[in-house]
Amino acid sequence: MQKLKLDRQVVIFSAVIVALALEFFILLPWSIGRIIQVNKRTRKTFQDIKVVKQEWPDKDAYLEKKGQLKKDIEAIRSKFITSQETSKLLSFISSASRDFKVEIESFSPLKVEEYTSNKYGQFKYIPIEIKAKSKFHNLALFLEYLYKSQYFFEIKDLKITSGYPYNPIEITICGLIVEK
């Protein structure tokens, strides 16, 4: 086998070419990528600082709003009843009907229906069929009272037949219950 004679200058030149190629094809793209990432993070940090400078004077108002929102959430949560408290809901409707002179003839809760589920629990409807007699104005006040009451109600079906002095009414009211 024949020995290769390598000149010292050729070896040094070849090593420099390999080092430059490594630098150009591997280290340079990696460095540029890192510079781009640092630039993006810097831009985001400057944007966050700008937002903080704008929002900082209003922080007390935000804290007050946060407290108010917590109170509102608790008020809404108190409007839910559990399936064990359905008699409480029925009693509430019955007593409210007397206050508004809505004369209930029949009152029958139906089978509980699925509504929706989320991280706060499983929500269900409890439909309540009511047959009653009332003046139209009293019925409107009664339904408005139920709507604004401490419970969630939805009117699913309402049939009013004309009559004097009282209108016969068939209504399906759904109460919202939650199972945690």
MOKA-V749340 format. One record per run of one state. SS is the DSSP state (a for helix, b for strand, c for the rest). FROM is the first residue (numbers start at 1). TO is the last residue. If there is no record, write none. Layout:
# MOKA-V749340
ss from to
SS FROM TO
SS FROM TO
This chain:
# MOKA-V749340
ss from to
c 1 7
a 8 77
c 78 80
b 81 81
c 82 82
a 83 99
c 100 102
b 103 118
c 119 120
b 121 134
c 135 135
a 136 148
c 149 152
b 153 161
c 162 166
b 167 179
c 180 180
